[in-house]
Amino acid sequence: MSARTGVRRAAILAASASLALVAVPVVNVASAATLDGPKLAKNLTKSVTLEGVNRHLIALQRIADRNGGNRAAGTAGYDASVDYVAGKLRGAGFEVTTPEFTYPVQITDAATAKVGSTTYETIPMEFSPQTPVGGVTGPLRVVPEDETPGCEASDFAGQDFTGAVALIRRGACTFDVKHRNAAAAGAIAVIVSNNREGALSGVTLGSPGVVPTGGVTQADGTALAKLGGQPVTVDLRYHDEDRVSRNVIAQTKTGRKDNVVMAGAHLDSVENGAGINDNGSGSAGLLETALQLGGSPKVNNAVRFGWWGAEELGLVGSTKYVQSLTFEQQLDIALYLNFDMIGSPNAGYFVYDGDDSDGEGAGAGPYGSGQIEQAFVQYLTAEKGVQTEGTDFTGRSDYGEFIAQGIPAGGLFTGAEGVKTEAQAAKWGGTAGVAYDPNYHGKGDNLGNIDRVALDRNADALAWVTASYAISTESVNGVPARKQRAATRAAAARSLHVTAHHSHADVA
């Protein structure tokens, strides 16, 4: 993910109405039969503890440790993660399904960059075009390594990239941006070198690319950078095979089924590691919120939780899920809340920029997205004393298909490979000049790769906003709480009665 900035304040959503939350089996929330909206949200938030969230992270780490060190889609580690989450939810009284979907797996046939007699493993990125058999050859041009390498067209000035292979260091912007800038400068292929130890595998351009693009390790990238100007032959070829994976979907048995509050997080990791921050953190926060809410809470709107598979392979699970719904079923979803990386070790506090007040990137989400943003901003600033910044809907997480179908969306993010600025370090703590998650998509994304203060704050925000919308989504889509609707009807009936009385009096 790439984080965008822009500080905002906003008023909290008008989501409070007098209705209870009865959660099974949690005692703290189960006694809330007479609570109004704000008290309900406060009660659920109090029940979602850091200890509870962290216990799920420990479980996910152990699952990875027992299954080859990761929880990637198509592995035993992912299947065990699905079973763990689904089992916990069933125990809490939820209606749980694990719908299957198919997804393409890119099977590598050629993955090399050769200079002279030395061959460097270069793994094709998802959505990369392929080279012909035997590859493409051109002079190696090294893009200068600064804070934003390859992220601006000006990075390619001063060298002739026509017919060349561009070598770019990872960081600061998406792989797609880097490779498109290189292609616009005339490059026939792109090599992206990692900015940390390990292979650059399991990564994607996000959409169909324009020139063949692959990734090399940090060490190989450093070695290649010394060979600028020499001929390099890049051979990137692969074929796709269909595989089957599962999402986890759980919905409360209570609340309106035609105005559902949906919250989700992707459950899979990359192949390089256990994925405890990406995205064990979002999955664990979501799971603990669901368990504390219980399967039969006394709420106005049903709450549906989703844990997505194959996100790391191109947002496959969430996209397939939304596309599997009819228009009417999509219409039943009032809004979608997304939680992808909420405990980064050098954390930023980012809220998706639903109203495009930052004026950057993809633009605003569907109507209601700005109100969702305001709800998160207000909670974090007013209740936690944390200033937030906006982050663009870049399309790099599971909100993508919801937004594409017109469903308002929002959520939280603590940063990935982007670099924390001096101003952000002064505001949030942490270290300037270092990535929000230095172990992003790496082997080091383990239990030690979590800022538990950030995780605690964001898990509370997750619970607060979810509970608030379980009472009323009026600020998002005009659907008020049941008690408010009853009061409105009663007022209308009284008004009608008075009008009728005066009408009869006039006749008399």
Secondary structure, DSSP 4 states (H G I P E B T S, - for coil): ------B---PPPS---S--B--SS-HHHHTBTT--HHHHHHHHHHHS-HHHHHHHHHHHHHHHHTTTT--BTTSHHHHHHHHHHHHHHHHTT-EEE--EEEEEEEEEEEEEEEETTEEEE-EEPBTPPPPPTT-EEEEEEEPP-SSSTTSSGGGGTTS--TT-EEEEE--SS-HHHHHHHHHHTT-SEEEEE-SSSS---S-B-SS--SS-EEEE-HHHHHHHHTTTTSEEEEEEEEEEEEEEEE-EEEE-SSSEEEEEEEEEEE--B-TTS--IIIIIIHHHHHHHHHHHH-SS---SEEEEEEEESSGGGTSHHHHHHHHHS-HHHHHTEEEEEEES----TT---EEE-TT-TT--TT---STTHHHHHHHHHHIIIIIH----EEE---S-STTHHHHHTT--EEEEE--SSSBPPHHHHHHH-S-TTSBS-TTTTSTT-STTS--HHHHHHHHHHHHHHHHHHHH-BHHHHSB--HHHHHHHHHHHHHHHHHHHHHHHHHH-
